[in-house]
Amino acid sequence: MDYLLETSRIGISFPGVKALSGIDFRLKAGEVHALMGQNGAGKSTLLKILSGVYRQDEGRIFLKGREVNFSSPTEAQHSGISTVHQEINLIPTLSVAENLFLGIQPRTSSGRLDWKKIHRDSENILSRLDLRIDVSEQLNSYSTAIRQFVAIARSLLFSADVLILDEPTSSLDKDEAAKLFAVIRGLKRDGLGIIFVTHFLDQMYEISDRATVLRNGEMIGCFEAAGLSRMDLITAMVGDAQAARAENEPSKRRARTSQAPGDERILEASGLSRSGAIEPIDLSIGKGEVIGLAGLLGSGRSETARILFGIDAPDKGDVRICGSRLKPCSPIDAIMAGMGFCPEDRKTEGIIGNLSVRENIILALQASRGLRRMLGREEQAAIAGKFIEALSIKTSSAEEAVKNLSGGNQQKVIIARWLASNLRVLILDEPTRGIDVASKSEMQNLILSLADQGLGVLFISSELDEVARCCGRAAVLRDRRKIGELSGDELSPDGIMRMIAGGESAA
């Protein structure tokens, strides 16, 4: 069979990392082909090869039967492969028409820009997407959904044969996503081949004909969407959750599976929601509990954590710490109330690399005291020394730059920062990602130890077996919505996967 786009044994390496190996991807004309996989699976790397950002080390690419090798995104675009990125790369202060024809403006015989033709052709290309707007208006006066359509329309101006849509619905609500899908179906009827990248299972099944699954830089398989069960899809994406990971096994202790009557509820979130991030969710964490947030990437885990800590403002709902309402909610309010947050990206959002271990540890405590009550150098050194010893942070001294520490020790520094303050509840977003096996086990045991001391912990991890081992309860999320909770013997990798795949319980 002739394919519109085909790769043969594509591979690429970066220093110390084999990012892709032996990828055979095939796209038909007139189909929507989903590219699925967890974070780090290799999806973005493959897209960058197809769109000319990277040049593969191994393998071949064929477009309409002809071998191609792109040296730039512009070359790929002019050859018929256009990409619409998750972050729309248009210029919001220019008009819709100016964005559509940026760099390819038609001119009159006298050499001037032909604005009449630019506006007429802009309206014509947008009408193909069933979009009728004033193209002379600035792009930033329109919604995210319309900007997404404008980005797609610009790609069509280059006579695209292949359209890559990278997380196109991540910032859209249900109605806007439905409109986008109507546009995609129209483009499919016109014969375009569309690569659709998403973390939303429901949307994959709604719009896709086939799905290719990547995991750890390798191709797991290509499947007909209609015949692929949710459980089989999830298993392909995350691996066999039953596989034992003895080398990662932490202490067999597990935080309590439920609260006893009268136990103090440290954190309560009621009806907490934010448009495009998470639908109304209820959560509670008791003293000494480790509560998990489980779900696939894009399910709303990190978004929920950011709202709880006040980084992103909720549209509705409230958060209470030990019964007191946290309002207005901002990170400084959360810190003052006794909440700590270790973000998923510790290097850019957690540590301050050029500061010392000591300076990183005392940050939250100093923030809660304010600039008028500065901690003295001796007091800072005593606090840092206490937690370096307590958490077994491996560093030459408290004055070493934190960027020089291993990933696991950087994570410990962030946890020490919060323990040094008036901490009641700690939010941990992927605390073991990117650290070695021994450090991972040590980190898991540290989390359980903190719970033993009465701390409430919200634990987020994409590793389902890790959630099952470390948590007493887990809220399961799917497509930005809480679909249930699991505890006790029900809290297992299989149980989480079954719930994500479609078995709902009362949330």
C-alpha positions in Angstrom: 0.0 0.0 0.0 1.2 3.5 -0.8 1.4 5.8 2.2 1.3 9.6 2.3 4.1 9.7 4.9 6.3 6.9 6.0 9.3 6.4 8.2 11.6 3.4 8.1 13.7 2.5 11.2 14.0 6.1 12.4 16.5 6.6 15.2 18.2 9.6 16.9 20.5 10.0 19.9 21.4 12.9 22.2 24.4 12.9 24.5 24.0 9.8 26.7 20.4 9.2 25.6 18.9 7.1 22.8 15.8 9.2 22.1 14.2 7.1 19.3 15.1 3.6 18.0 13.7 1.8 15.0 10.5 3.8 14.5 8.3 2.7 11.6 5.4 5.3 11.3 2.9 5.2 8.4 0.3 7.9 7.7 -2.4 7.4 5.0 -4.0 10.2 3.0 -7.4 11.1 4.4 -6.9 9.7 7.9 -6.5 11.0 11.5 -3.6 9.1 13.0 -3.1 9.6 16.8 0.4 9.5 18.3 0.1 8.3 21.8 2.6 7.9 24.7 3.5 9.1 28.1 5.9 12.0 28.8 9.3 11.0 27.5 8.0 8.4 25.1 9.5 10.1 22.1 6.5 11.8 20.5 7.9 15.3 20.4 11.3 14.0 19.1 9.5 12.2 16.2 7.4 15.2 15.4 10.6 17.4 15.3 12.2 15.0 12.9 9.1 15.0 10.6 8.9 18.8 10.7 12.6 19.5 10.1 13.7 20.6 13.5 16.0 17.6 14.0 17.8 15.4 11.5 17.6 11.7 12.3 20.8 9.7 12.9 19.3 6.5 11.4 16.5 5.6 9.0 14.6 7.2 6.1 11.5 9.4 5.6 9.3 9.1 2.5 6.7 11.7 1.5 4.3 10.6 -1.2 6.7 7.9 -2.1 9.7 10.2 -2.4 12.6 10.1 0.1 13.0 13.4 1.9 15.5 14.9 4.3 14.6 18.3 5.8 17.2 20.7 7.0 14.7 23.2 8.5 11.0 23.6 9.4 10.6 26.0 6.5 11.8 23.3 4.1 9.4 20.7 5.6 6.6 23.2 5.4 7.2 24.1 1.7 7.4 20.3 1.0 3.9 19.8 2.4 4.3 19.1 6.2 2.8 21.8 8.4 2.8 21.7 12.2 0.4 23.5 14.6 2.1 23.6 18.0 0.5 23.4 21.4 1.7 26.9 22.1 0.4 28.8 19.1 3.3 30.6 17.5 1.5 33.5 15.9 1.9 37.2 16.7 -1.1 38.3 18.8 -0.6 42.1 18.1 -0.9 41.6 14.4 -4.2 41.2 12.6 -5.6 37.8 11.6 -4.8 38.5 7.9 -1.2 39.7 8.7 -0.6 36.5 10.7 -2.0 34.3 7.9 0.3 35.9 5.2 3.3 36.8 7.4 6.4 36.3 5.1 4.3 35.4 2.1 2.4 38.6 1.4 1.3 39.1 -2.2 2.2 42.4 -3.8 0.8 44.7 -6.5 2.6 45.3 -9.8 4.1 48.4 -8.2 5.6 46.4 -5.4 3.2 47.5 -2.6 1.5 45.0 -0.3 -1.8 44.0 -1.9 -4.0 44.4 1.1 -7.2 43.8 -0.8 -6.0 40.4 -2.0 -4.6 39.6 1.5 -7.9 40.2 3.1 -9.9 38.4 0.4 -7.7 35.4 0.5 -7.7 35.3 4.3 -11.5 35.2 4.3 -11.5 32.5 1.7 -9.1 30.2 3.5 -10.9 30.7 6.8 -14.2 30.0 5.2 -12.8 26.5 4.3 -12.7 26.0 8.1 -16.3 27.4 8.4 -14.9 30.4 10.2 -16.2 33.9 9.3 -14.5 36.7 11.3 -13.1 40.2 10.7 -9.6 39.4 9.4 -8.5 43.0 10.0 -9.0 42.7 13.8 -5.9 41.9 16.0 -5.5 38.2 16.7 -5.5 38.8 20.5 -9.0 40.0 20.3 -10.2 36.5 19.5 -10.5 33.3 21.7 -7.8 30.6 21.9 -10.0 28.3 19.7 -10.1 30.9 16.9 -6.4 31.4 17.2 -6.0 27.7 16.8 -8.1 27.8 13.6 -6.0 30.6 12.3 -2.8 28.6 12.8 -4.4 25.7 10.9 -5.5 28.0 8.1 -2.0 29.3 7.8 -0.7 25.8 7.3 -3.2 25.3 4.5 -1.8 28.2 2.7 1.3 26.2 2.1 -0.7 23.5 0.4 -0.1 21.0 3.2 -0.4 17.3 2.5 0.4 16.4 6.2 -0.9 18.4 9.1 0.6 17.8 12.5 -1.6 18.9 15.4 0.4 18.9 18.7 -2.1 18.9 21.7 -4.5 21.2 19.8 -7.2 20.9 22.5 -5.1 21.5 25.6 -6.5 25.0 26.0 -10.0 24.4 24.6 -13.3 23.7 26.4 -15.6 21.0 25.2 -17.6 23.2 22.7 -14.4 24.6 21.2 -12.9 21.1 20.9 -16.1 19.9 19.1 -15.7 22.8 16.6 -12.1 21.9 16.0 -13.0 18.2 15.4 -15.6 19.3 12.8 -12.8 21.2 11.1 -10.4 18.2 11.3 -13.1 15.9 9.8 -13.5 18.4 6.9 -9.8 18.4 6.2 -9.8 14.6 6.4 -12.4 14.5 3.7 -10.2 16.8 1.6 -7.5 14.1 1.7 -5.1 15.5 4.2 -3.2 13.2 6.4 -3.4 14.4 10.0 -1.2 13.4 12.9 -3.0 14.1 16.1 -1.1 14.2 19.4 -3.2 14.1 22.6 -3.3 12.8 26.1 -7.1 12.7 26.2 -8.3 9.2 25.6 -11.9 10.1 24.9 -10.7 12.5 22.2 -8.4 9.9 20.6 -11.3 7.5 20.2 -13.6 10.3 19.0 -11.5 11.6 16.1 -8.8 9.1 15.2 -8.8 6.2 12.7 -5.5 4.6 13.9 -3.1 5.1 16.8 0.6 4.6 17.1 1.9 4.1 20.6 5.5 5.0 21.6 7.1 4.1 24.9 10.7 4.9 26.0 11.7 5.9 22.5 10.5 2.7 20.9 7.4 1.9 18.9 5.0 -0.4 20.7 2.5 -0.8 17.9 0.1 0.7 15.4 -3.6 -0.1 16.2 -7.0 0.4 14.6 -8.7 2.8 17.0 -12.1 1.2 16.7 -10.7 -2.2 17.8 -8.4 -1.0 20.5 -9.8 -1.3 24.1 -8.9 1.4 26.6 -7.1 -1.1 28.8 -5.0 -2.3 25.9 -4.2 1.3 24.9 -3.2 2.2 28.5 -1.1 -1.0 28.9 0.7 -0.1 25.6 1.4 3.4 26.9 2.6 2.7 30.4 3.8 -0.9 30.2 2.7 -4.0 32.1 1.8 -2.6 35.5 2.0 -6.1 37.0 5.8 -6.2 36.3 7.6 -6.3 39.6 10.2 -3.6 40.1 12.1 -5.1 43.0 15.0 -2.7 42.7 12.6 0.2 43.2 10.7 -1.4 46.1 10.5 0.9 49.1 9.7 -0.1 52.6 6.5 -2.2 52.8 5.0 0.4 55.1 2.0 2.2 53.5 0.3 5.2 54.9 -3.0 4.7 56.5 -5.8 3.8 54.1 -8.5 5.9 55.7 -9.1 8.5 58.4 -10.3 7.5 61.8 -13.4 9.3 63.2 -12.4 12.6 64.6 -9.0 12.7 62.8 -7.9 16.2 61.9 -8.4 17.0 58.2 -5.4 19.1 57.3 -6.5 20.0 53.7 -10.0 20.1 52.2 -10.7 21.2 48.7 -14.4 21.5 47.7 -15.7 22.0 44.2 -12.3 23.3 43.0 -12.2 24.0 39.3 -10.5 26.0 36.6 -11.6 26.2 33.0 -9.4 24.2 30.7 -7.5 22.7 33.7 -9.7 20.6 35.9 -13.5 20.1 36.4 -14.9 20.5 39.9 -12.9 18.3 42.3 -13.2 17.4 46.0 -10.1 16.3 47.9 -9.3 15.8 51.6 -6.0 14.9 53.3 -5.9 13.9 56.9 -3.0 14.1 59.4 -0.5 11.4 58.5 -2.1 10.5 55.2 -0.4 10.1 51.8 -3.0 10.7 49.2 -2.3 10.0 45.5 -3.4 11.8 42.4 -3.3 9.1 39.6 -3.9 9.5 35.9 -2.3 9.7 32.6 -0.4 12.7 31.4 -2.9 15.5 30.7 -5.5 14.2 33.1 -5.2 17.3 35.3 -2.9 16.1 38.0 -0.3 19.0 37.9 -3.1 21.5 37.2 -4.9 20.5 40.4 -1.6 20.9 42.4 -1.0 24.4 41.0 -4.5 25.5 41.9 -4.3 24.1 45.4 -1.0 26.0 46.0 -2.4 29.2 44.5 -0.2 29.4 41.4 -3.3 29.3 39.2 -6.5 30.9 40.5 -9.6 28.6 40.6 -12.8 29.7 38.9 -14.9 28.1 41.6 -14.5 26.2 44.9 -12.4 26.8 47.9 -9.5 25.3 49.9 -9.3 25.0 53.7 -6.3 24.3 55.8 -7.1 22.9 59.2 -10.7 24.3 58.8 -9.7 27.8 57.9 -10.6 29.0 54.4 -7.6 29.9 52.2 -8.7 33.1 50.5 -7.4 34.9 48.6 -5.4 32.0 47.4 -1.9 32.7 46.3 1.4 30.9 47.0 2.3 33.2 49.8 -1.1 32.6 51.4 -0.5 28.9 51.0 2.9 29.1 52.6 1.6 31.1 55.5 -1.1 28.5 56.1 1.5 25.7 56.2 1.4 24.3 52.6 4.5 23.3 50.6 4.8 22.4 46.9 7.6 20.5 45.1 6.9 21.1 41.4 7.3 18.6 38.6 10.1 20.6 37.0 12.4 21.0 39.9 15.3 22.6 37.9 13.3 25.5 36.5 10.5 25.9 39.1 11.9 24.3 42.3 15.6 25.0 43.0 17.5 28.3 42.3 20.6 26.6 40.8 23.2 29.3 41.5 22.2 29.7 45.1 23.7 27.5 47.8 22.1 24.6 49.5 21.7 26.8 52.6 20.0 29.6 50.7 17.6 27.3 48.9 16.6 25.6 52.2 15.7 28.8 54.0 13.7 30.4 51.2 10.2 29.5 52.3 10.9 30.3 55.9 12.3 33.7 55.0 9.4 34.4 52.7 6.9 33.7 55.5 8.8 36.0 57.9 9.1 38.9 55.4 12.0 41.2 54.6 11.8 43.0 58.0 12.6 39.8 59.9 15.7 38.6 58.1 17.2 35.3 59.3 20.8 35.8 60.5 23.6 33.9 58.8 24.2 31.7 61.9 20.5 30.8 62.1 20.4 30.0 58.4 23.5 27.7 58.8 21.9 25.9 61.8 18.6 25.3 59.9 20.4 24.1 56.8 22.7 21.9 58.8 19.8 20.3 60.7 18.0 19.3 57.5 21.1 18.3 55.6 21.7 15.8 58.4 18.0 14.8 58.9 17.4 14.1 55.2 20.9 12.7 54.4 21.5 15.3 51.7 24.8 14.5 50.0 26.7 17.8 49.6 30.2 18.9 50.3 28.8 21.7 52.4 25.8 23.9 52.9 27.5 26.5 50.8 27.7 24.3 47.7 25.6 25.6 44.7 22.5 23.4 44.6 22.9 23.0 40.8 25.9 20.8 41.5 23.9 18.2 43.5 22.3 15.0 42.0 18.6 15.1 41.1 17.7 13.1 44.2 19.6 15.5 46.5 18.1 18.5 44.8 14.7 17.1 45.5 15.6 16.6 49.1 16.7 20.3 49.3 13.3 21.4 48.1 11.6 19.1 50.7 13.9 20.5 53.4 12.9 24.0 52.4 9.3 23.2 53.3 10.1 21.3 56.4 12.0 24.3 57.7 8.8 26.3 57.6 5.5 25.8 59.5 4.6 22.8 57.3 1.3 20.9 57.6 0.7 19.6 54.1 3.2 18.9 51.3 2.3 18.6 47.6 4.8 16.4 45.7 4.5 16.5 41.9 6.6 13.6 40.4 9.2 13.7 43.2 11.0 10.6 41.9 11.2 11.5 38.3 14.7 11.6 36.8 16.5 10.2 39.9 18.4 7.0 40.1 17.0 3.7 41.5 18.6 3.9 44.9 17.6 7.6 45.4 14.0 6.7 44.3 13.6 4.1 47.0 15.1 6.5 49.5 12.7 9.2 48.5 9.7 7.0 48.8 10.7 5.9 52.3 11.3 9.6 53.2 7.7 10.4 52.1 6.3 7.6 54.3 8.4 8.7 57.2 7.1 12.3 56.9 3.6 10.9 57.0 4.4 8.9 60.1 5.3 12.2 61.8 1.9 13.6 61.1 2.4 15.4 57.8 -0.3 15.3 55.2 1.1 14.5 51.7 -0.5 14.8 48.2 1.6 12.5 46.0 1.5 12.8 42.2 3.3 10.2 40.1 2.9 8.9 36.5 4.2 5.5 37.8 1.1 3.6 38.8 2.9 1.0 40.9 4.6 3.9 42.8 1.2 5.4 43.7 -0.1 2.0 44.8 2.9 1.4 47.0 3.2 4.7 48.7 -0.4 6.0 49.1 -3.2 5.0 51.4 -5.8 6.5 49.0 -5.7 7.7 45.5 -8.0 10.0 43.5 -8.1 8.9 39.9 -8.3 11.5 37.2 -9.1 11.2 33.5 -9.5 14.0 30.9 -9.4 16.8 33.6 -12.0 15.1 35.8 -11.9 13.1 39.0 -13.6 9.8 38.2 -13.2 8.0 41.5 -11.1 7.1 44.5 -9.3 3.8 45.4 -8.0 2.6 48.7 -7.0 -0.7 50.4 -6.7 -3.7 48.2 -8.5 -1.9 45.4 -5.5 0.5 45.1 -3.3 -1.3 42.7 -1.8 -0.6 39.3 -4.5 -2.8 37.7 -7.3 -1.1 39.7 -6.1 2.3 38.6 -5.8 1.3 35.0 -9.3 -0.2 35.0 -10.7 3.0 36.4 -8.9 5.1 33.8 -10.1 2.8 31.1 -13.7 3.4 31.8 -14.8 1.9 35.1 -16.1 4.8 37.1 -17.2 5.0 40.7 -18.7 7.8 42.7 -16.2 10.6 43.1 
